[in-house]
Amino acid sequence: MQVRKQNPNRWYLVMVFCILVSFGVFLVGPRIGYAAEDAHAFALMIGLWAPTLAILGVRAELMQKKE
């Protein structure tokens, strides 16, 4: 039985969501009143989580194949 944390598809979906939110913050942040530098820095911080989530997805796939 597969535990939720070990589901690779979930990690990949969260990664894609993270990238989309990052683009949204990058584009919309300055338009809704935030300073452009602050919005871009925040978008970068969100976007930097994407590779970490991808690595967790790969790890989950490898653990799944090991079983």
N, CA, C, O and CB atoms as a CASP TS submission, in Angstrom:
PFRMAT TS
TARGET T0000
AUTHOR 0000-0000-0000
METHOD Language model
MODEL 1
PARENT N/A
ATOM      1  N   MET     1       0.839  -1.182   0.000  1.00  0.00           N
ATOM      2  CA  MET     1       0.000   0.000   0.000  1.00  0.00           C
ATOM      3  C   MET     1       0.881   1.242   0.000  1.00  0.00           C
ATOM      4  O   MET     1       1.899   1.289   0.690  1.00  0.00           O
ATOM      5  CB  MET     1      -0.953   0.000   1.214  1.00  0.00           C
ATOM      6  N   GLN     2       0.494   2.229  -0.762  1.00  0.00           N
ATOM      7  CA  GLN     2       1.316   3.420  -0.934  1.00  0.00           C
ATOM      8  C   GLN     2       0.890   4.514   0.037  1.00  0.00           C
ATOM      9  O   GLN     2      -0.282   4.883   0.110  1.00  0.00           O
ATOM     10  CB  GLN     2       1.230   3.928  -2.378  1.00  0.00           C
ATOM     11  N   VAL     3       1.863   5.020   0.777  1.00  0.00           N
ATOM     12  CA  VAL     3       1.613   6.112   1.711  1.00  0.00           C
ATOM     13  C   VAL     3       1.573   7.407   0.913  1.00  0.00           C
ATOM     14  O   VAL     3       2.228   7.510  -0.124  1.00  0.00           O
ATOM     15  CB  VAL     3       2.704   6.170   2.836  1.00  0.00           C
ATOM     16  N   ARG     4       0.818   8.396   1.377  1.00  0.00           N
ATOM     17  CA  ARG     4       0.673   9.643   0.639  1.00  0.00           C
ATOM     18  C   ARG     4       2.018  10.317   0.370  1.00  0.00           C
ATOM     19  O   ARG     4       2.233  10.849  -0.719  1.00  0.00           O
ATOM     20  CB  ARG     4      -0.231  10.588   1.399  1.00  0.00           C
ATOM     21  N   LYS     5       2.908  10.302   1.330  1.00  0.00           N
ATOM     22  CA  LYS     5       4.202  10.959   1.151  1.00  0.00           C
ATOM     23  C   LYS     5       5.043  10.272   0.078  1.00  0.00           C
ATOM     24  O   LYS     5       5.954  10.883  -0.481  1.00  0.00           O
ATOM     25  CB  LYS     5       4.965  10.982   2.470  1.00  0.00           C
ATOM     26  N   GLN     6       4.747   9.023  -0.209  1.00  0.00           N
ATOM     27  CA  GLN     6       5.544   8.282  -1.178  1.00  0.00           C
ATOM     28  C   GLN     6       4.939   8.299  -2.575  1.00  0.00           C
ATOM     29  O   GLN     6       5.436   7.614  -3.468  1.00  0.00           O
ATOM     30  CB  GLN     6       5.710   6.862  -0.721  1.00  0.00           C
ATOM     31  N   ASN     7       3.893   9.059  -2.776  1.00  0.00           N
ATOM     32  CA  ASN     7       3.262   9.138  -4.087  1.00  0.00           C
ATOM     33  C   ASN     7       4.015  10.163  -4.939  1.00  0.00           C
ATOM     34  O   ASN     7       3.928  11.360  -4.667  1.00  0.00           O
ATOM     35  CB  ASN     7       1.753   9.517  -3.960  1.00  0.00           C
ATOM     36  N   PRO     8       4.754   9.718  -5.968  1.00  0.00           N
ATOM     37  CA  PRO     8       5.549  10.661  -6.768  1.00  0.00           C
ATOM     38  C   PRO     8       4.700  11.684  -7.512  1.00  0.00           C
ATOM     39  O   PRO     8       5.123  12.827  -7.685  1.00  0.00           O
ATOM     40  CB  PRO     8       6.391   9.904  -7.759  1.00  0.00           C
ATOM     41  N   ASN     9       3.517  11.291  -7.951  1.00  0.00           N
ATOM     42  CA  ASN     9       2.670  12.233  -8.685  1.00  0.00           C
ATOM     43  C   ASN     9       2.294  13.441  -7.838  1.00  0.00           C
ATOM     44  O   ASN     9       2.190  14.556  -8.348  1.00  0.00           O
ATOM     45  CB  ASN     9       1.412  11.537  -9.170  1.00  0.00           C
ATOM     46  N   ARG    10       2.093  13.219  -6.562  1.00  0.00           N
ATOM     47  CA  ARG    10       1.751  14.320  -5.665  1.00  0.00           C
ATOM     48  C   ARG    10       2.901  15.322  -5.587  1.00  0.00           C
ATOM     49  O   ARG    10       2.670  16.531  -5.620  1.00  0.00           O
ATOM     50  CB  ARG    10       1.410  13.787  -4.259  1.00  0.00           C
ATOM     51  N   TRP    11       4.123  14.836  -5.487  1.00  0.00           N
ATOM     52  CA  TRP    11       5.277  15.738  -5.426  1.00  0.00           C
ATOM     53  C   TRP    11       5.404  16.539  -6.718  1.00  0.00           C
ATOM     54  O   TRP    11       5.714  17.730  -6.685  1.00  0.00           O
ATOM     55  CB  TRP    11       6.571  14.944  -5.165  1.00  0.00           C
ATOM     56  N   TYR    12       5.168  15.891  -7.848  1.00  0.00           N
ATOM     57  CA  TYR    12       5.284  16.602  -9.127  1.00  0.00           C
ATOM     58  C   TYR    12       4.170  17.642  -9.289  1.00  0.00           C
ATOM     59  O   TYR    12       4.409  18.722  -9.829  1.00  0.00           O
ATOM     60  CB  TYR    12       5.243  15.601 -10.298  1.00  0.00           C
ATOM     61  N   LEU    13       2.969  17.327  -8.830  1.00  0.00           N
ATOM     62  CA  LEU    13       1.876  18.303  -8.903  1.00  0.00           C
ATOM     63  C   LEU    13       2.152  19.512  -8.016  1.00  0.00           C
ATOM     64  O   LEU    13       1.882  20.647  -8.408  1.00  0.00           O
ATOM     65  CB  LEU    13       0.549  17.649  -8.497  1.00  0.00           C
ATOM     66  N   VAL    14       2.682  19.276  -6.839  1.00  0.00           N
ATOM     67  CA  VAL    14       3.024  20.383  -5.954  1.00  0.00           C
ATOM     68  C   VAL    14       4.136  21.219  -6.580  1.00  0.00           C
ATOM     69  O   VAL    14       4.133  22.442  -6.444  1.00  0.00           O
ATOM     70  CB  VAL    14       3.454  19.860  -4.561  1.00  0.00           C
ATOM     71  N   MET    15       5.082  20.585  -7.261  1.00  0.00           N
ATOM     72  CA  MET    15       6.153  21.302  -7.933  1.00  0.00           C
ATOM     73  C   MET    15       5.597  22.218  -9.024  1.00  0.00           C
ATOM     74  O   MET    15       5.991  23.380  -9.118  1.00  0.00           O
ATOM     75  CB  MET    15       7.160  20.315  -8.529  1.00  0.00           C
ATOM     76  N   VAL    16       4.696  21.703  -9.837  1.00  0.00           N
ATOM     77  CA  VAL    16       4.098  22.508 -10.900  1.00  0.00           C
ATOM     78  C   VAL    16       3.280  23.654 -10.302  1.00  0.00           C
ATOM     79  O   VAL    16       3.331  24.779 -10.799  1.00  0.00           O
ATOM     80  CB  VAL    16       3.210  21.631 -11.811  1.00  0.00           C
ATOM     81  N   PHE    17       2.536  23.374  -9.248  1.00  0.00           N
ATOM     82  CA  PHE    17       1.767  24.419  -8.571  1.00  0.00           C
ATOM     83  C   PHE    17       2.694  25.501  -8.027  1.00  0.00           C
ATOM     84  O   PHE    17       2.381  26.689  -8.112  1.00  0.00           O
ATOM     85  CB  PHE    17       0.926  23.818  -7.431  1.00  0.00           C
ATOM     86  N   CYS    18       3.812  25.102  -7.480  1.00  0.00           N
ATOM     87  CA  CYS    18       4.791  26.043  -6.949  1.00  0.00           C
ATOM     88  C   CYS    18       5.338  26.953  -8.052  1.00  0.00           C
ATOM     89  O   CYS    18       5.494  28.156  -7.841  1.00  0.00           O
ATOM     90  CB  CYS    18       5.938  25.288  -6.270  1.00  0.00           C
ATOM     91  N   ILE    19       5.622  26.396  -9.201  1.00  0.00           N
ATOM     92  CA  ILE    19       6.122  27.191 -10.326  1.00  0.00           C
ATOM     93  C   ILE    19       5.046  28.160 -10.812  1.00  0.00           C
ATOM     94  O   ILE    19       5.344  29.317 -11.106  1.00  0.00           O
ATOM     95  CB  ILE    19       6.579  26.272 -11.483  1.00  0.00           C
ATOM     96  N   LEU    20       3.809  27.701 -10.898  1.00  0.00           N
ATOM     97  CA  LEU    20       2.721  28.580 -11.338  1.00  0.00           C
ATOM     98  C   LEU    20       2.478  29.716 -10.347  1.00  0.00           C
ATOM     99  O   LEU    20       2.247  30.854 -10.754  1.00  0.00           O
ATOM    100  CB  LEU    20       1.437  27.774 -11.527  1.00  0.00           C
ATOM    101  N   VAL    21       2.526  29.419  -9.076  1.00  0.00           N
ATOM    102  CA  VAL    21       2.364  30.467  -8.068  1.00  0.00           C
ATOM    103  C   VAL    21       3.513  31.460  -8.166  1.00  0.00           C
ATOM    104  O   VAL    21       3.311  32.665  -8.021  1.00  0.00           O
ATOM    105  CB  VAL    21       2.293  29.861  -6.647  1.00  0.00           C
ATOM    106  N   SER    22       4.700  30.962  -8.409  1.00  0.00           N
ATOM    107  CA  SER    22       5.862  31.841  -8.539  1.00  0.00           C
ATOM    108  C   SER    22       5.690  32.807  -9.711  1.00  0.00           C
ATOM    109  O   SER    22       5.952  34.002  -9.576  1.00  0.00           O
ATOM    110  CB  SER    22       7.141  31.011  -8.722  1.00  0.00           C
ATOM    111  N   PHE    23       5.252  32.292 -10.855  1.00  0.00           N
ATOM    112  CA  PHE    23       4.996  33.169 -12.003  1.00  0.00           C
ATOM    113  C   PHE    23       3.892  34.173 -11.698  1.00  0.00           C
ATOM    114  O   PHE    23       3.975  35.340 -12.080  1.00  0.00           O
ATOM    115  CB  PHE    23       4.620  32.340 -13.234  1.00  0.00           C
ATOM    116  N   GLY    24       2.861  33.704 -11.007  1.00  0.00           N
ATOM    117  CA  GLY    24       1.766  34.597 -10.643  1.00  0.00           C
ATOM    118  C   GLY    24       2.214  35.731  -9.743  1.00  0.00           C
ATOM    119  O   GLY    24       1.835  36.884  -9.952  1.00  0.00           O
ATOM    120  N   VAL    25       3.015  35.409  -8.748  1.00  0.00           N
ATOM    121  CA  VAL    25       3.533  36.442  -7.847  1.00  0.00           C
ATOM    122  C   VAL    25       4.441  37.393  -8.613  1.00  0.00           C
ATOM    123  O   VAL    25       4.407  38.603  -8.391  1.00  0.00           O
ATOM    124  CB  VAL    25       4.296  35.808  -6.662  1.00  0.00           C
ATOM    125  N   PHE    26       5.247  36.854  -9.506  1.00  0.00           N
ATOM    126  CA  PHE    26       6.171  37.686 -10.290  1.00  0.00           C
ATOM    127  C   PHE    26       5.423  38.686 -11.159  1.00  0.00           C
ATOM    128  O   PHE    26       5.824  39.845 -11.270  1.00  0.00           O
ATOM    129  CB  PHE    26       7.066  36.808 -11.166  1.00  0.00           C
ATOM    130  N   LEU    27       4.336  38.237 -11.773  1.00  0.00           N
ATOM    131  CA  LEU    27       3.597  39.105 -12.688  1.00  0.00           C
ATOM    132  C   LEU    27       2.565  39.993 -11.999  1.00  0.00           C
ATOM    133  O   LEU    27       2.412  41.161 -12.356  1.00  0.00           O
ATOM    134  CB  LEU    27       2.914  38.272 -13.720  1.00  0.00           C
ATOM    135  N   VAL    28       1.864  39.447 -11.022  1.00  0.00           N
ATOM    136  CA  VAL    28       0.745  40.161 -10.426  1.00  0.00           C
ATOM    137  C   VAL    28       1.174  41.002  -9.220  1.00  0.00           C
ATOM    138  O   VAL    28       0.557  42.029  -8.939  1.00  0.00           O
ATOM    139  CB  VAL    28      -0.333  39.177 -10.014  1.00  0.00           C
ATOM    140  N   GLY    29       2.206  40.587  -8.515  1.00  0.00           N
ATOM    141  CA  GLY    29       2.629  41.288  -7.308  1.00  0.00           C
ATOM    142  C   GLY    29       2.801  42.787  -7.475  1.00  0.00           C
ATOM    143  O   GLY    29       2.218  43.551  -6.706  1.00  0.00           O
ATOM    144  N   PRO    30       3.585  43.238  -8.459  1.00  0.00           N
ATOM    145  CA  PRO    30       3.747  44.689  -8.630  1.00  0.00           C
ATOM    146  C   PRO    30       2.458  45.403  -9.030  1.00  0.00           C
ATOM    147  O   PRO    30       2.294  46.586  -8.734  1.00  0.00           O
ATOM    148  CB  PRO    30       4.803  44.961  -9.667  1.00  0.00           C
ATOM    149  N   ARG    31       1.563  44.715  -9.686  1.00  0.00           N
ATOM    150  CA  ARG    31       0.316  45.347 -10.136  1.00  0.00           C
ATOM    151  C   ARG    31      -0.679  45.564  -9.006  1.00  0.00           C
ATOM    152  O   ARG    31      -1.560  46.417  -9.110  1.00  0.00           O
ATOM    153  CB  ARG    31      -0.327  44.506 -11.210  1.00  0.00           C
ATOM    154  N   ILE    32      -0.545  44.802  -7.931  1.00  0.00           N
ATOM    155  CA  ILE    32      -1.497  44.957  -6.826  1.00  0.00           C
ATOM    156  C   ILE    32      -0.913  45.783  -5.684  1.00  0.00           C
ATOM    157  O   ILE    32      -1.498  45.843  -4.603  1.00  0.00           O
ATOM    158  CB  ILE    32      -1.924  43.589  -6.305  1.00  0.00           C
ATOM    159  N   GLY    33       0.228  46.415  -5.912  1.00  0.00           N
ATOM    160  CA  GLY    33       0.723  47.370  -4.940  1.00  0.00           C
ATOM    161  C   GLY    33       2.022  47.017  -4.245  1.00  0.00           C
ATOM    162  O   GLY    33       2.553  47.836  -3.495  1.00  0.00           O
ATOM    163  N   TYR    34       2.545  45.843  -4.467  1.00  0.00           N
ATOM    164  CA  TYR    34       3.823  45.495  -3.846  1.00  0.00           C
ATOM    165  C   TYR    34       4.958  46.070  -4.678  1.00  0.00           C
ATOM    166  O   TYR    34       4.835  46.222  -5.894  1.00  0.00           O
ATOM    167  CB  TYR    34       3.975  43.956  -3.703  1.00  0.00           C
ATOM    168  N   ALA    35       6.048  46.384  -4.023  1.00  0.00           N
ATOM    169  CA  ALA    35       7.223  46.869  -4.745  1.00  0.00           C
ATOM    170  C   ALA    35       7.711  45.758  -5.664  1.00  0.00           C
ATOM    171  O   ALA    35       7.688  44.584  -5.294  1.00  0.00           O
ATOM    172  CB  ALA    35       8.354  47.322  -3.761  1.00  0.00           C
ATOM    173  N   ALA    36       8.149  46.130  -6.856  1.00  0.00           N
ATOM    174  CA  ALA    36       8.569  45.127  -7.842  1.00  0.00           C
ATOM    175  C   ALA    36       9.706  44.270  -7.304  1.00  0.00           C
ATOM    176  O   ALA    36       9.724  43.057  -7.512  1.00  0.00           O
ATOM    177  CB  ALA    36       9.001  45.806  -9.148  1.00  0.00           C
ATOM    178  N   GLU    37      10.649  44.893  -6.616  1.00  0.00           N
ATOM    179  CA  GLU    37      11.783  44.126  -6.075  1.00  0.00           C
ATOM    180  C   GLU    37      11.317  43.107  -5.041  1.00  0.00           C
ATOM    181  O   GLU    37      11.806  41.978  -5.018  1.00  0.00           O
ATOM    182  CB  GLU    37      12.820  45.071  -5.447  1.00  0.00           C
ATOM    183  N   ASP    38      10.375  43.499  -4.186  1.00  0.00           N
ATOM    184  CA  ASP    38       9.865  42.579  -3.172  1.00  0.00           C
ATOM    185  C   ASP    38       9.087  41.429  -3.807  1.00  0.00           C
ATOM    186  O   ASP    38       9.255  40.273  -3.418  1.00  0.00           O
ATOM    187  CB  ASP    38       8.975  43.327  -2.177  1.00  0.00           C
ATOM    188  N   ALA    39       8.247  41.742  -4.771  1.00  0.00           N
ATOM    189  CA  ALA    39       7.456  40.701  -5.436  1.00  0.00           C
ATOM    190  C   ALA    39       8.356  39.727  -6.176  1.00  0.00           C
ATOM    191  O   ALA    39       8.126  38.518  -6.138  1.00  0.00           O
ATOM    192  CB  ALA    39       6.448  41.327  -6.409  1.00  0.00           C
ATOM    193  N   HIS    40       9.377  40.238  -6.847  1.00  0.00           N
ATOM    194  CA  HIS    40      10.289  39.367  -7.593  1.00  0.00           C
ATOM    195  C   HIS    40      11.117  38.502  -6.648  1.00  0.00           C
ATOM    196  O   HIS    40      11.366  37.330  -6.933  1.00  0.00           O
ATOM    197  CB  HIS    40      11.214  40.202  -8.488  1.00  0.00           C
ATOM    198  N   ALA    41      11.542  39.073  -5.534  1.00  0.00           N
ATOM    199  CA  ALA    41      12.301  38.283  -4.557  1.00  0.00           C
ATOM    200  C   ALA    41      11.428  37.184  -3.962  1.00  0.00           C
ATOM    201  O   ALA    41      11.887  36.057  -3.778  1.00  0.00           O
ATOM    202  CB  ALA    41      12.853  39.188  -3.437  1.00  0.00           C
ATOM    203  N   PHE    42      10.179  37.505  -3.662  1.00  0.00           N
ATOM    204  CA  PHE    42       9.262  36.513  -3.109  1.00  0.00           C
ATOM    205  C   PHE    42       8.975  35.411  -4.128  1.00  0.00           C
ATOM    206  O   PHE    42       8.917  34.234  -3.772  1.00  0.00           O
ATOM    207  CB  PHE    42       7.952  37.182  -2.668  1.00  0.00           C
ATOM    208  N   ALA    43       8.798  35.791  -5.391  1.00  0.00           N
ATOM    209  CA  ALA    43       8.572  34.803  -6.444  1.00  0.00           C
ATOM    210  C   ALA    43       9.782  33.887  -6.601  1.00  0.00           C
ATOM    211  O   ALA    43       9.636  32.688  -6.838  1.00  0.00           O
ATOM    212  CB  ALA    43       8.261  35.500  -7.775  1.00  0.00           C
ATOM    213  N   LEU    44      10.952  34.447  -6.469  1.00  0.00           N
ATOM    214  CA  LEU    44      12.170  33.639  -6.561  1.00  0.00           C
ATOM    215  C   LEU    44      12.249  32.649  -5.413  1.00  0.00           C
ATOM    216  O   LEU    44      12.627  31.495  -5.610  1.00  0.00           O
ATOM    217  CB  LEU    44      13.412  34.535  -6.567  1.00  0.00           C
ATOM    218  N   MET    45      11.897  33.092  -4.218  1.00  0.00           N
ATOM    219  CA  MET    45      11.911  32.191  -3.064  1.00  0.00           C
ATOM    220  C   MET    45      10.927  31.035  -3.250  1.00  0.00           C
ATOM    221  O   MET    45      11.237  29.894  -2.906  1.00  0.00           O
ATOM    222  CB  MET    45      11.574  32.965  -1.783  1.00  0.00           C
ATOM    223  N   ILE    46       9.752  31.325  -3.790  1.00  0.00           N
ATOM    224  CA  ILE    46       8.770  30.265  -4.045  1.00  0.00           C
ATOM    225  C   ILE    46       9.288  29.336  -5.142  1.00  0.00           C
ATOM    226  O   ILE    46       9.191  28.115  -5.020  1.00  0.00           O
ATOM    227  CB  ILE    46       7.393  30.871  -4.448  1.00  0.00           C
ATOM    228  N   GLY    47       9.834  29.909  -6.207  1.00  0.00           N
ATOM    229  CA  GLY    47      10.318  29.112  -7.334  1.00  0.00           C
ATOM    230  C   GLY    47      11.487  28.214  -6.989  1.00  0.00           C
ATOM    231  O   GLY    47      11.676  27.173  -7.617  1.00  0.00           O
ATOM    232  N   LEU    48      12.274  28.602  -6.000  1.00  0.00           N
ATOM    233  CA  LEU    48      13.425  27.781  -5.624  1.00  0.00           C
ATOM    234  C   LEU    48      13.027  26.484  -4.934  1.00  0.00           C
ATOM    235  O   LEU    48      13.860  25.589  -4.786  1.00  0.00           O
ATOM    236  CB  LEU    48      14.339  28.565  -4.723  1.00  0.00           C
ATOM    237  N   TRP    49      11.784  26.364  -4.512  1.00  0.00           N
ATOM    238  CA  TRP    49      11.326  25.119  -3.923  1.00  0.00           C
ATOM    239  C   TRP    49      11.051  24.048  -4.982  1.00  0.00           C
ATOM    240  O   TRP    49      11.006  22.862  -4.656  1.00  0.00           O
ATOM    241  CB  TRP    49      10.079  25.367  -3.102  1.00  0.00           C
ATOM    242  N   ALA    50      10.868  24.441  -6.222  1.00  0.00           N
ATOM    243  CA  ALA    50      10.514  23.484  -7.276  1.00  0.00           C
ATOM    244  C   ALA    50      11.557  22.375  -7.450  1.00  0.00           C
ATOM    245  O   ALA    50      11.169  21.209  -7.515  1.00  0.00           O
ATOM    246  CB  ALA    50      10.334  24.216  -8.590  1.00  0.00           C
ATOM    247  N   PRO    51      12.854  22.673  -7.527  1.00  0.00           N
ATOM    248  CA  PRO    51      13.814  21.575  -7.665  1.00  0.00           C
ATOM    249  C   PRO    51      13.815  20.631  -6.466  1.00  0.00           C
ATOM    250  O   PRO    51      14.007  19.426  -6.626  1.00  0.00           O
ATOM    251  CB  PRO    51      15.203  22.131  -7.864  1.00  0.00           C
ATOM    252  N   THR    52      13.604  21.165  -5.280  1.00  0.00           N
ATOM    253  CA  THR    52      13.545  20.319  -4.093  1.00  0.00           C
ATOM    254  C   THR    52      12.369  19.358  -4.181  1.00  0.00           C
ATOM    255  O   THR    52      12.499  18.178  -3.856  1.00  0.00           O
ATOM    256  CB  THR    52      13.440  21.174  -2.824  1.00  0.00           C
ATOM    257  N   LEU    53      11.231  19.860  -4.618  1.00  0.00           N
ATOM    258  CA  LEU    53      10.057  19.009  -4.752  1.00  0.00           C
ATOM    259  C   LEU    53      10.249  17.968  -5.853  1.00  0.00           C
ATOM    260  O   LEU    53       9.765  16.843  -5.732  1.00  0.00           O
ATOM    261  CB  LEU    53       8.822  19.856  -5.039  1.00  0.00           C
ATOM    262  N   ALA    54      10.945  18.332  -6.914  1.00  0.00           N
ATOM    263  CA  ALA    54      11.223  17.367  -7.982  1.00  0.00           C
ATOM    264  C   ALA    54      12.117  16.243  -7.464  1.00  0.00           C
ATOM    265  O   ALA    54      11.915  15.074  -7.792  1.00  0.00           O
ATOM    266  CB  ALA    54      11.886  18.067  -9.189  1.00  0.00           C
ATOM    267  N   ILE    55      13.097  16.606  -6.662  1.00  0.00           N
ATOM    268  CA  ILE    55      13.984  15.579  -6.100  1.00  0.00           C
ATOM    269  C   ILE    55      13.198  14.646  -5.184  1.00  0.00           C
ATOM    270  O   ILE    55      13.440  13.439  -5.177  1.00  0.00           O
ATOM    271  CB  ILE    55      15.154  16.230  -5.323  1.00  0.00           C
ATOM    272  N   LEU    56      12.267  15.190  -4.419  1.00  0.00           N
ATOM    273  CA  LEU    56      11.437  14.337  -3.572  1.00  0.00           C
ATOM    274  C   LEU    56      10.544  13.422  -4.408  1.00  0.00           C
ATOM    275  O   LEU    56      10.271  12.291  -4.004  1.00  0.00           O
ATOM    276  CB  LEU    56      10.581  15.192  -2.638  1.00  0.00           C
ATOM    277  N   GLY    57      10.085  13.897  -5.570  1.00  0.00           N
ATOM    278  CA  GLY    57       9.314  13.045  -6.467  1.00  0.00           C
ATOM    279  C   GLY    57      10.145  11.909  -7.032  1.00  0.00           C
ATOM    280  O   GLY    57       9.681  10.773  -7.118  1.00  0.00           O
ATOM    281  N   VAL    58      11.370  12.217  -7.415  1.00  0.00           N
ATOM    282  CA  VAL    58      12.273  11.181  -7.926  1.00  0.00           C
ATOM    283  C   VAL    58      12.577  10.165  -6.827  1.00  0.00           C
ATOM    284  O   VAL    58      12.615   8.960  -7.074  1.00  0.00           O
ATOM    285  CB  VAL    58      13.588  11.812  -8.459  1.00  0.00           C
ATOM    286  N   ARG    59      12.792  10.665  -5.619  1.00  0.00           N
ATOM    287  CA  ARG    59      13.052   9.766  -4.489  1.00  0.00           C
ATOM    288  C   ARG    59      11.868   8.837  -4.257  1.00  0.00           C
ATOM    289  O   ARG    59      12.053   7.644  -4.019  1.00  0.00           O
ATOM    290  CB  ARG    59      13.349  10.572  -3.213  1.00  0.00           C
ATOM    291  N   ALA    60      10.666   9.371  -4.325  1.00  0.00           N
ATOM    292  CA  ALA    60       9.476   8.546  -4.136  1.00  0.00           C
ATOM    293  C   ALA    60       9.347   7.495  -5.239  1.00  0.00           C
ATOM    294  O   ALA    60       8.940   6.362  -4.982  1.00  0.00           O
ATOM    295  CB  ALA    60       8.225   9.425  -4.098  1.00  0.00           C
ATOM    296  N   GLU    61       9.697   7.883  -6.474  1.00  0.00           N
ATOM    297  CA  GLU    61       9.659   6.902  -7.573  1.00  0.00           C
ATOM    298  C   GLU    61      10.664   5.788  -7.351  1.00  0.00           C
ATOM    299  O   GLU    61      10.357   4.616  -7.566  1.00  0.00           O
ATOM    300  CB  GLU    61       9.933   7.586  -8.918  1.00  0.00           C
ATOM    301  N   LEU    62      11.870   6.152  -6.917  1.00  0.00           N
ATOM    302  CA  LEU    62      12.891   5.136  -6.667  1.00  0.00           C
ATOM    303  C   LEU    62      12.488   4.213  -5.524  1.00  0.00           C
ATOM    304  O   LEU    62      12.719   3.005  -5.584  1.00  0.00           O
ATOM    305  CB  LEU    62      14.231   5.798  -6.355  1.00  0.00           C
ATOM    306  N   MET    63      11.893   4.775  -4.496  1.00  0.00           N
ATOM    307  CA  MET    63      11.419   3.929  -3.391  1.00  0.00           C
ATOM    308  C   MET    63      10.294   3.012  -3.841  1.00  0.00           C
ATOM    309  O   MET    63      10.176   1.881  -3.368  1.00  0.00           O
ATOM    310  CB  MET    63      10.945   4.792  -2.219  1.00  0.00           C
ATOM    311  N   GLN    64       9.463   3.508  -4.764  1.00  0.00           N
ATOM    312  CA  GLN    64       8.367   2.708  -5.285  1.00  0.00           C
ATOM    313  C   GLN    64       8.908   1.539  -6.111  1.00  0.00           C
ATOM    314  O   GLN    64       8.390   0.426  -6.023  1.00  0.00           O
ATOM    315  CB  GLN    64       7.422   3.579  -6.134  1.00  0.00           C
ATOM    316  N   LYS    65       9.936   1.786  -6.904  1.00  0.00           N
ATOM    317  CA  LYS    65      10.522   0.716  -7.718  1.00  0.00           C
ATOM    318  C   LYS    65      11.279  -0.290  -6.861  1.00  0.00           C
ATOM    319  O   LYS    65      11.375  -1.466  -7.212  1.00  0.00           O
ATOM    320  CB  LYS    65      11.458   1.304  -8.771  1.00  0.00           C
ATOM    321  N   LYS    66      11.811   0.174  -5.744  1.00  0.00           N
ATOM    322  CA  LYS    66      12.552  -0.704  -4.849  1.00  0.00           C
ATOM    323  C   LYS    66      11.645  -1.749  -4.211  1.00  0.00           C
ATOM    324  O   LYS    66      12.067  -2.872  -3.932  1.00  0.00           O
ATOM    325  CB  LYS    66      13.244   0.111  -3.770  1.00  0.00           C
ATOM    326  N   GLU    67      10.381  -1.357  -3.984  1.00  0.00           N
ATOM    327  CA  GLU    67       9.428  -2.275  -3.351  1.00  0.00           C
ATOM    328  C   GLU    67       8.983  -3.319  -4.282  1.00  0.00           C
ATOM    329  O   GLU    67       8.179  -4.175  -3.911  1.00  0.00           O
ATOM    330  CB  GLU    67       8.246  -1.550  -2.831  1.00  0.00           C
TER
END
